[in-house]
Amino acid sequence: MLNVDKIRADFPLFTHHPDLIYLDNAATSQKPKVVIKALTDFYERSNANVHRGIYALSEMASAAYEAARSKVAKFIGATSASEIIFTKGTTDGLNLVAQSYGLANLQAGDEVLVADFEHHSNFLPWQKVCQLTGAKLKFFGSDASGFISKEEWQKKLNQKTKIVAIAHASNVLGTITDIKKIAKLVHAVGAVLVVDAAQAAPHLAVDVKDLDCDFYTFSGHKMLAPMGIGVLYAKEKILEVMSPYQLGGGMIESVSEQEVIFAVSPEKFEAGTPHVAGAIALAAAIDYLQEVGLAKIRAHEIALSERLLSGLAKNKRVKLLGEAQASERTGLVSFHVDGVHAHDLSDYLAKNNLALRAGFHCSEPLHQSRSCGATLRASYYLYNTEAEIDTLLEKLEEAINYYE
Ligand SMILES: Cc1ncc(COP(=O)(O)O)c(C=O)c1O
């Protein structure tokens, strides 16, 4: 069991907003003191650019930055730290893969497959690359719970498929996709598997080697770390032959007026000054999550999902968008209410200190495929309590009655 009171005390935001019920963790999480301290410590004690200076301060900053990379590698089970590229976040990671791998490996007649539940970040980069190369972008349809059937896989996946890009967990349905199973299907047709882990890495213990995906990308800010730092993992053999799409300082072996030899990975993919403090603070966030215990956090989220799902089921006007069981989803539930707009509900809830997201959650095709308008999304994390879920259910009932 988590000691939620103790955990909440680690998050200064809750001291400044004691009445806030923060249920928008899928958008971004709050930050514990240790993460904020890692950021300020870097700027107060170690600030220098990395891999550029041969003086002690720069070497100290470089060592801390590389130690953060090794921590991330270990956290997700990568074979080596050189498979970890620091990015701005998931969007940046997916654009990197689309521009660097996609552009170089797609041509007219090829197909890229994504699911109907993708965040815009995991299909707009593919849409663009398909437009540029003449490849075709196709969508898997998912069932009411957010699972893709065996028949759908058989129907859509074929020898023309070159890339499958899919969310490990949907930011609207919450549903967790079985990446390990999918990797086998994708590799059997010779395609690569790109995983958008924005909603998975903060919640699930991950081993990329075991999943056998080719690319795995996530954002620090959804897992207690600062905004502006993210991770792209890719298999070493792919990174070795992949070209960078951003060029500049810090990523070359040698350069002349007409030619360049790039450095090896990961430097090759990190042109310009990286978010050094962010990477170090991400390492602090990983330490914090591991100290609390990922398994305990997961059990806590499942308990909160069960409570919320059973509470919502009592009102027949509440319709879930995503019918997965608590154990099949990460810590979020999306829903709408017959006859009341999600923005009105969210407004009422906000006036009662409840912070939830309302709208399409950057997944418009999903809402279109479900013929559904805007939805409300409650997303929780290690510091949320059962009492907060109960308040949400109580205030939601009030809001529904109010707008009747
Ligand atoms: C599933 C999913 N993919 C991608 C993103 C984009 O993440 P970021 O804005 O951190 O780049 C999000 C953000 O909500 C997400 O939920």
The ligand as a Gaussian input file, in Angstrom:
#p B3LYP/6-31G(d) Opt

LIG

0 1
 C       -0.332000       9.065000     -26.008000
 C        0.380000      10.376000     -26.136000
 N        1.283000      10.529000     -27.101000
 C        1.982000      11.657000     -27.255000
 C        1.783000      12.725000     -26.413000
 C        2.583000      13.971000     -26.613000
 O        3.410000      14.171000     -25.509000
 P        4.268000      15.507000     -25.374000
 O        3.278000      16.637000     -25.484000
 O        4.868000      15.409000     -24.023000
 O        5.248000      15.522000     -26.466000
 C        0.831000      12.628000     -25.398000
 C        0.549000      13.778000     -24.532000
 O       -0.473000      13.896000     -23.919000
 C        0.129000      11.421000     -25.244000
 O       -0.781000      11.273000     -24.287000

